[in-house]
């Protein structure tokens, strides 16, 4: 069994997702809820 040929093209990361991220406009939350989510989000550097 032979290995597959090396990839020659690069794939745009955005093309890997079925649905594009819409950010805050994609959900209906008030400012206090949005602030809570941002302050308590885990796994980010911010």
C-alpha distance matrix in Angstrom:
0.0 3.8 6.8 9.4 12.3 15.2 18.0 21.0 23.6 25.5 26.4 30.0 30.4 33.2 31.0 28.9 31.9 33.2 36.8 38.1 40.2 43.8 45.3 48.8 49.7 47.2 49.2 52.8 54.0 57.2 57.4 58.0 55.0 52.8 54.3 53.6 49.9 49.5 51.4 49.5 45.9 43.5 40.5 41.9 43.5 46.7
3.8 0.0 3.8 6.5 8.9 11.8 14.8 17.6 20.4 22.5 23.8 27.5 28.2 31.1 29.0 27.2 30.5 32.0 35.5 36.5 38.6 42.2 43.7 47.3 48.2 45.9 48.0 51.7 52.9 56.0 56.0 56.8 53.9 51.5 52.9 52.5 48.8 48.2 50.1 48.4 44.8 42.5 39.3 40.4 41.8 44.9
6.8 3.8 0.0 3.8 6.5 8.6 11.6 14.7 17.4 19.2 20.5 24.1 24.7 27.7 25.8 24.0 27.4 29.1 32.5 33.4 35.3 39.0 40.3 43.9 44.9 42.7 44.9 48.6 49.6 52.6 52.6 53.4 50.5 48.1 49.4 49.0 45.4 44.6 46.5 45.0 41.3 39.0 35.8 36.7 38.1 41.3
9.4 6.5 3.8 0.0 3.8 6.5 8.7 11.8 14.2 16.2 17.4 21.1 21.9 24.8 22.7 21.1 24.6 26.2 29.6 30.4 32.6 36.2 37.8 41.4 42.2 40.0 42.4 46.1 47.3 50.4 50.4 51.5 48.6 46.1 47.6 47.4 43.7 42.9 45.1 43.7 40.0 38.0 34.8 35.5 36.9 39.9
12.3 8.9 6.5 3.8 0.0 3.8 6.5 8.8 11.8 14.3 16.2 19.9 21.3 24.3 22.2 21.2 24.9 26.7 29.9 30.4 32.6 36.1 37.7 41.4 42.1 40.2 42.8 46.5 47.8 50.7 50.6 51.8 49.2 46.4 47.8 47.9 44.3 43.2 45.5 44.4 40.6 38.7 35.4 35.8 36.9 39.8
15.2 11.8 8.6 6.5 3.8 0.0 3.8 6.3 9.4 11.5 13.8 17.4 18.8 22.0 20.3 19.5 23.2 25.5 28.5 28.5 30.4 33.9 35.3 39.0 39.9 38.2 40.8 44.6 45.6 48.4 48.0 49.3 46.8 43.9 45.1 45.3 41.8 40.5 42.7 41.8 38.0 36.1 32.7 32.8 33.8 36.6
18.0 14.8 11.6 8.7 6.5 3.8 0.0 3.7 5.8 7.9 10.1 13.8 15.4 18.4 16.7 16.2 20.0 22.3 25.1 25.0 27.1 30.5 32.0 35.7 36.5 34.9 37.6 41.3 42.5 45.3 44.9 46.4 43.9 40.9 42.3 42.7 39.1 37.8 40.2 39.5 35.7 34.1 30.8 30.7 31.7 34.3
21.0 17.6 14.7 11.8 8.8 6.3 3.7 0.0 3.8 6.9 9.9 13.3 15.7 18.5 16.9 17.2 21.0 23.2 25.8 25.3 27.4 30.6 32.2 36.0 36.5 35.2 38.1 41.9 43.1 45.7 45.3 47.0 44.7 41.6 42.9 43.6 40.1 38.6 41.1 40.7 36.9 35.6 32.3 31.7 32.5 34.9
23.6 20.4 17.4 14.2 11.8 9.4 5.8 3.8 0.0 3.8 6.6 9.8 12.5 15.0 13.4 14.2 17.9 20.1 22.5 21.8 24.0 27.1 28.8 32.6 32.9 31.7 34.8 38.4 39.8 42.4 42.0 43.8 41.6 38.4 39.9 40.8 37.3 35.8 38.5 38.2 34.4 33.4 30.3 29.5 30.4 32.5
25.5 22.5 19.2 16.2 14.3 11.5 7.9 6.9 3.8 0.0 3.8 6.6 9.1 11.9 11.0 11.7 15.2 18.0 20.0 18.9 20.8 24.0 25.4 29.2 29.8 28.7 31.6 35.3 36.4 39.0 38.5 40.2 38.1 34.8 36.2 37.1 33.7 32.1 34.7 34.5 30.8 29.8 26.7 25.9 26.7 28.8
26.4 23.8 20.5 17.4 16.2 13.8 10.1 9.9 6.6 3.8 0.0 3.8 6.1 8.6 7.3 8.0 11.5 14.2 16.2 15.4 17.5 20.7 22.4 26.2 26.6 25.3 28.2 31.9 33.3 36.0 35.7 37.5 35.2 32.0 33.7 34.5 31.0 29.6 32.5 32.2 28.4 27.7 24.9 24.1 25.4 27.3
30.0 27.5 24.1 21.1 19.9 17.4 13.8 13.3 9.8 6.6 3.8 0.0 3.8 5.4 5.4 7.2 10.0 12.8 14.1 12.5 14.4 17.4 19.0 22.8 23.2 22.2 25.2 28.8 30.2 32.7 32.3 34.3 32.2 28.9 30.5 31.6 28.2 26.7 29.8 29.7 26.1 25.7 23.1 22.0 23.2 24.7
30.4 28.2 24.7 21.9 21.3 18.8 15.4 15.7 12.5 9.1 6.1 3.8 0.0 3.8 5.4 5.5 7.7 11.2 12.2 10.8 12.0 15.4 16.6 20.4 21.3 20.0 22.7 26.4 27.4 30.0 29.7 31.4 29.1 25.9 27.5 28.4 24.9 23.5 26.5 26.2 22.5 22.1 19.5 18.6 20.1 21.7
33.2 31.1 27.7 24.8 24.3 22.0 18.4 18.5 15.0 11.9 8.6 5.4 3.8 0.0 3.8 5.4 6.0 8.9 9.2 7.3 9.0 12.1 13.9 17.7 18.1 16.8 19.8 23.4 24.8 27.5 27.4 29.4 27.1 24.0 25.9 27.0 23.5 22.4 25.7 25.6 22.1 22.3 20.2 19.1 20.8 21.8
31.0 29.0 25.8 22.7 22.2 20.3 16.7 16.9 13.4 11.0 7.3 5.4 5.4 3.8 0.0 3.8 5.5 7.6 9.2 8.5 11.3 14.4 16.7 20.4 20.3 18.6 21.7 25.4 27.2 30.1 30.3 32.4 29.9 27.0 29.2 30.1 26.5 25.7 29.0 28.7 25.1 25.2 23.1 22.4 24.3 25.4
28.9 27.2 24.0 21.1 21.2 19.5 16.2 17.2 14.2 11.7 8.0 7.2 5.5 5.4 3.8 0.0 3.8 6.7 9.0 9.4 11.6 15.2 17.1 20.7 21.1 19.0 21.6 25.4 27.0 30.0 30.3 32.0 29.2 26.5 28.7 29.1 25.4 24.9 28.0 27.2 23.5 23.2 21.0 20.9 23.2 24.6
31.9 30.5 27.4 24.6 24.9 23.2 20.0 21.0 17.9 15.2 11.5 10.0 7.7 6.0 5.5 3.8 0.0 3.8 5.5 6.3 8.6 12.0 14.2 17.6 17.9 15.5 18.0 21.8 23.5 26.7 27.3 28.9 26.0 23.5 25.9 26.3 22.6 22.5 25.7 25.0 21.4 21.5 19.9 19.8 22.4 23.4
33.2 32.0 29.1 26.2 26.7 25.5 22.3 23.2 20.1 18.0 14.2 12.8 11.2 8.9 7.6 6.7 3.8 0.0 3.8 6.6 9.5 12.3 15.0 18.0 17.7 14.9 17.4 21.1 23.2 26.6 27.7 29.5 26.5 24.2 27.1 27.4 23.8 24.1 27.5 26.6 23.3 23.7 22.6 22.6 25.4 26.1
36.8 35.5 32.5 29.6 29.9 28.5 25.1 25.8 22.5 20.0 16.2 14.1 12.2 9.2 9.2 9.0 5.5 3.8 0.0 3.8 6.4 8.6 11.6 14.4 13.9 11.1 13.9 17.5 19.8 23.1 24.2 26.2 23.3 21.0 24.0 24.6 21.1 21.5 25.1 24.5 21.3 22.3 21.6 21.3 24.1 24.3
38.1 36.5 33.4 30.4 30.4 28.5 25.0 25.3 21.8 18.9 15.4 12.5 10.8 7.3 8.5 9.4 6.3 6.6 3.8 0.0 3.8 6.2 9.2 12.5 12.1 10.1 13.3 17.0 19.0 22.0 22.6 24.8 22.4 19.6 22.4 23.4 20.1 19.8 23.5 23.4 20.3 21.5 20.6 19.7 22.1 22.0
40.2 38.6 35.3 32.6 32.6 30.4 27.1 27.4 24.0 20.8 17.5 14.4 12.0 9.0 11.3 11.6 8.6 9.5 6.4 3.8 0.0 3.8 5.7 9.2 9.6 8.0 10.8 14.5 15.9 18.8 19.2 21.3 18.9 16.0 18.6 19.7 16.4 16.1 19.8 19.9 16.8 18.4 17.8 16.7 19.1 18.7
43.8 42.2 39.0 36.2 36.1 33.9 30.5 30.6 27.1 24.0 20.7 17.4 15.4 12.1 14.4 15.2 12.0 12.3 8.6 6.2 3.8 0.0 3.8 6.5 6.0 5.0 8.4 11.7 13.5 16.2 16.7 19.3 17.2 14.3 17.2 18.8 15.9 15.7 19.5 20.1 17.6 19.8 19.8 18.4 20.6 19.5
45.3 43.7 40.3 37.8 37.7 35.3 32.0 32.2 28.8 25.4 22.4 19.0 16.6 13.9 16.7 17.1 14.2 15.0 11.6 9.2 5.7 3.8 0.0 3.8 5.6 5.8 7.7 10.7 11.4 13.7 13.7 16.1 14.2 11.0 13.6 15.4 12.6 12.1 15.9 16.7 14.5 17.0 17.3 15.6 17.7 16.2
48.8 47.3 43.9 41.4 41.4 39.0 35.7 36.0 32.6 29.2 26.2 22.8 20.4 17.7 20.4 20.7 17.6 18.0 14.4 12.5 9.2 6.5 3.8 0.0 3.8 5.3 5.7 7.6 8.0 10.1 10.2 12.9 11.2 8.3 11.3 13.3 11.2 11.1 14.8 16.0 14.5 17.6 18.7 17.0 19.0 16.9
49.7 48.2 44.9 42.2 42.1 39.9 36.5 36.5 32.9 29.8 26.6 23.2 21.3 18.1 20.3 21.1 17.9 17.7 13.9 12.1 9.6 6.0 5.6 3.8 0.0 3.8 5.5 7.3 9.2 11.2 12.1 15.2 13.8 11.3 14.5 16.6 14.7 14.9 18.5 19.6 18.2 21.2 22.2 20.6 22.5 20.5
47.2 45.9 42.7 40.0 40.2 38.2 34.9 35.2 31.7 28.7 25.3 22.2 20.0 16.8 18.6 19.0 15.5 14.9 11.1 10.1 8.0 5.0 5.8 5.3 3.8 0.0 3.8 7.0 9.5 12.6 14.1 16.6 14.3 12.3 15.8 17.1 14.6 15.5 19.1 19.5 17.7 20.4 21.3 20.3 22.8 21.2
49.2 48.0 44.9 42.4 42.8 40.8 37.6 38.1 34.8 31.6 28.2 25.2 22.7 19.8 21.7 21.6 18.0 17.4 13.9 13.3 10.8 8.4 7.7 5.7 5.5 3.8 0.0 3.8 6.2 9.6 11.7 13.8 11.2 9.9 13.7 14.6 12.5 14.0 17.4 17.6 16.4 19.4 20.9 20.2 22.8 21.0
52.8 51.7 48.6 46.1 46.5 44.6 41.3 41.9 38.4 35.3 31.9 28.8 26.4 23.4 25.4 25.4 21.8 21.1 17.5 17.0 14.5 11.7 10.7 7.6 7.3 7.0 3.8 0.0 3.8 6.9 9.8 11.9 9.8 9.5 13.2 14.1 12.9 14.8 17.8 18.2 17.8 21.1 23.1 22.4 24.8 22.6
54.0 52.9 49.6 47.3 47.8 45.6 42.5 43.1 39.8 36.4 33.3 30.2 27.4 24.8 27.2 27.0 23.5 23.2 19.8 19.0 15.9 13.5 11.4 8.0 9.2 9.5 6.2 3.8 0.0 3.8 6.6 8.1 6.1 6.3 9.8 10.6 10.1 12.2 14.7 15.3 15.5 19.0 21.4 20.7 22.9 20.4
57.2 56.0 52.6 50.4 50.7 48.4 45.3 45.7 42.4 39.0 36.0 32.7 30.0 27.5 30.1 30.0 26.7 26.6 23.1 22.0 18.8 16.2 13.7 10.1 11.2 12.6 9.6 6.9 3.8 0.0 3.8 5.6 5.5 6.3 8.7 10.1 10.8 12.5 14.4 15.7 16.6 20.3 22.9 21.9 23.6 20.7
57.4 56.0 52.6 50.4 50.6 48.0 44.9 45.3 42.0 38.5 35.7 32.3 29.7 27.4 30.3 30.3 27.3 27.7 24.2 22.6 19.2 16.7 13.7 10.2 12.1 14.1 11.7 9.8 6.6 3.8 0.0 3.8 5.5 5.1 6.1 8.6 9.9 10.5 12.2 14.2 15.3 19.1 21.7 20.1 21.3 18.1
58.0 56.8 53.4 51.5 51.8 49.3 46.4 47.0 43.8 40.2 37.5 34.3 31.4 29.4 32.4 32.0 28.9 29.5 26.2 24.8 21.3 19.3 16.1 12.9 15.2 16.6 13.8 11.9 8.1 5.6 3.8 0.0 3.8 5.5 5.1 6.2 8.7 10.0 10.5 12.3 14.2 17.9 20.9 19.8 21.1 17.9
55.0 53.9 50.5 48.6 49.2 46.8 43.9 44.7 41.6 38.1 35.2 32.2 29.1 27.1 29.9 29.2 26.0 26.5 23.3 22.4 18.9 17.2 14.2 11.2 13.8 14.3 11.2 9.8 6.1 5.5 5.5 3.8 0.0 3.8 5.4 5.1 6.2 8.7 9.9 10.6 12.0 15.7 18.7 18.1 20.0 17.3
52.8 51.5 48.1 46.1 46.4 43.9 40.9 41.6 38.4 34.8 32.0 28.9 25.9 24.0 27.0 26.5 23.5 24.2 21.0 19.6 16.0 14.3 11.0 8.3 11.3 12.3 9.9 9.5 6.3 6.3 5.1 5.5 3.8 0.0 3.8 5.4 5.1 6.3 8.6 10.1 10.6 14.3 16.9 15.7 17.4 14.6
54.3 52.9 49.4 47.6 47.8 45.1 42.3 42.9 39.9 36.2 33.7 30.5 27.5 25.9 29.2 28.7 25.9 27.1 24.0 22.4 18.6 17.2 13.6 11.3 14.5 15.8 13.7 13.2 9.8 8.7 6.1 5.1 5.4 3.8 0.0 3.8 5.5 5.1 6.1 8.6 10.0 13.7 16.4 14.9 16.0 12.8
53.6 52.5 49.0 47.4 47.9 45.3 42.7 43.6 40.8 37.1 34.5 31.6 28.4 27.0 30.1 29.1 26.3 27.4 24.6 23.4 19.7 18.8 15.4 13.3 16.6 17.1 14.6 14.1 10.6 10.1 8.6 6.2 5.1 5.4 3.8 0.0 3.8 5.5 5.1 6.1 8.4 11.9 15.1 14.5 16.1 13.4
49.9 48.8 45.4 43.7 44.3 41.8 39.1 40.1 37.3 33.7 31.0 28.2 24.9 23.5 26.5 25.4 22.6 23.8 21.1 20.1 16.4 15.9 12.6 11.2 14.7 14.6 12.5 12.9 10.1 10.8 9.9 8.7 6.2 5.1 5.5 3.8 0.0 3.8 5.5 5.3 5.8 9.5 12.5 12.1 14.3 12.1
49.5 48.2 44.6 42.9 43.2 40.5 37.8 38.6 35.8 32.1 29.6 26.7 23.5 22.4 25.7 24.9 22.5 24.1 21.5 19.8 16.1 15.7 12.1 11.1 14.9 15.5 14.0 14.8 12.2 12.5 10.5 10.0 8.7 6.3 5.1 5.5 3.8 0.0 3.8 5.6 5.4 9.0 11.3 9.8 11.3 8.7
51.4 50.1 46.5 45.1 45.5 42.7 40.2 41.1 38.5 34.7 32.5 29.8 26.5 25.7 29.0 28.0 25.7 27.5 25.1 23.5 19.8 19.5 15.9 14.8 18.5 19.1 17.4 17.8 14.7 14.4 12.2 10.5 9.9 8.6 6.1 5.1 5.5 3.8 0.0 3.8 5.8 8.8 11.6 10.5 11.4 8.6
49.5 48.4 45.0 43.7 44.4 41.8 39.5 40.7 38.2 34.5 32.2 29.7 26.2 25.6 28.7 27.2 25.0 26.6 24.5 23.4 19.9 20.1 16.7 16.0 19.6 19.5 17.6 18.2 15.3 15.7 14.2 12.3 10.6 10.1 8.6 6.1 5.3 5.6 3.8 0.0 3.8 6.3 9.8 10.0 11.8 10.2
45.9 44.8 41.3 40.0 40.6 38.0 35.7 36.9 34.4 30.8 28.4 26.1 22.5 22.1 25.1 23.5 21.4 23.3 21.3 20.3 16.8 17.6 14.5 14.5 18.2 17.7 16.4 17.8 15.5 16.6 15.3 14.2 12.0 10.6 10.0 8.4 5.8 5.4 5.8 3.8 0.0 3.8 6.8 7.0 9.7 8.8
43.5 42.5 39.0 38.0 38.7 36.1 34.1 35.6 33.4 29.8 27.7 25.7 22.1 22.3 25.2 23.2 21.5 23.7 22.3 21.5 18.4 19.8 17.0 17.6 21.2 20.4 19.4 21.1 19.0 20.3 19.1 17.9 15.7 14.3 13.7 11.9 9.5 9.0 8.8 6.3 3.8 0.0 3.8 5.8 8.7 9.2
40.5 39.3 35.8 34.8 35.4 32.7 30.8 32.3 30.3 26.7 24.9 23.1 19.5 20.2 23.1 21.0 19.9 22.6 21.6 20.6 17.8 19.8 17.3 18.7 22.2 21.3 20.9 23.1 21.4 22.9 21.7 20.9 18.7 16.9 16.4 15.1 12.5 11.3 11.6 9.8 6.8 3.8 0.0 3.8 6.9 8.9
41.9 40.4 36.7 35.5 35.8 32.8 30.7 31.7 29.5 25.9 24.1 22.0 18.6 19.1 22.4 20.9 19.8 22.6 21.3 19.7 16.7 18.4 15.6 17.0 20.6 20.3 20.2 22.4 20.7 21.9 20.1 19.8 18.1 15.7 14.9 14.5 12.1 9.8 10.5 10.0 7.0 5.8 3.8 0.0 3.8 5.6
43.5 41.8 38.1 36.9 36.9 33.8 31.7 32.5 30.4 26.7 25.4 23.2 20.1 20.8 24.3 23.2 22.4 25.4 24.1 22.1 19.1 20.6 17.7 19.0 22.5 22.8 22.8 24.8 22.9 23.6 21.3 21.1 20.0 17.4 16.0 16.1 14.3 11.3 11.4 11.8 9.7 8.7 6.9 3.8 0.0 3.8
46.7 44.9 41.3 39.9 39.8 36.6 34.3 34.9 32.5 28.8 27.3 24.7 21.7 21.8 25.4 24.6 23.4 26.1 24.3 22.0 18.7 19.5 16.2 16.9 20.5 21.2 21.0 22.6 20.4 20.7 18.1 17.9 17.3 14.6 12.8 13.4 12.1 8.7 8.6 10.2 8.8 9.2 8.9 5.6 3.8 0.0
